[in-house]
């Protein structure tokens, strides 16, 4: 089964808590261009649906970023949750070479 997630590039001035109030989740993609990282936003509900099917550090997903020329596969590396609310707080992805 192919898992796909669509992300958008995050504005550097955007505050993470303001994004969460809007239903967006802060995320980061590492390793897509050497040591460079990219700040992203993901729809909260899409991330929750993805994480029901994906396993952290194991599942490779197809990451779609229309704002950037990079499109490819990524590994869900880290999932951070709020300490007592158990809601998603942040996602980290590592790019995987084909």
VENFEN-V949788 format. One record per backbone hydrogen bond with DSSP energy under -1.0 kcal/mol. NH is the residue of the N-H (numbers start at 1). CO is the residue of the C=O. E is the energy in kcal/mol with one decimal. If there is no record, write none. Layout:
NH|CO|E ; NH|CO|E
This chain:
5|62|-2.3 ; 7|64|-3.1 ; 8|41|-2.0 ; 10|39|-2.5 ; 14|11|-1.6 ; 19|15|-2.0 ; 20|16|-2.2 ; 21|17|-1.8 ; 22|18|-1.1 ; 23|20|-1.4 ; 24|19|-2.6 ; 25|42|-3.4 ; 27|40|-2.4 ; 28|91|-1.5 ; 29|38|-2.4 ; 30|93|-2.8 ; 36|33|-1.3 ; 38|29|-2.1 ; 40|27|-3.3 ; 41|8|-2.5 ; 42|25|-2.1 ; 44|23|-2.8 ; 47|43|-2.2 ; 48|44|-2.1 ; 49|45|-2.2 ; 50|46|-2.3 ; 51|47|-2.4 ; 53|50|-1.1 ; 54|50|-2.1 ; 57|76|-3.3 ; 58|55|-1.8 ; 59|55|-2.6 ; 61|74|-3.2 ; 62|3|-3.4 ; 63|72|-2.8 ; 64|5|-2.8 ; 68|65|-1.3 ; 72|63|-1.6 ; 74|61|-2.6 ; 75|94|-3.2 ; 76|59|-1.4 ; 77|92|-2.3 ; 78|92|-1.5 ; 80|90|-3.0 ; 82|87|-3.0 ; 86|82|-1.2 ; 89|80|-3.2 ; 90|80|-1.5 ; 91|26|-1.5 ; 92|78|-2.3 ; 93|28|-3.0 ; 94|75|-2.2 ; 95|30|-2.9 ; 96|73|-2.5
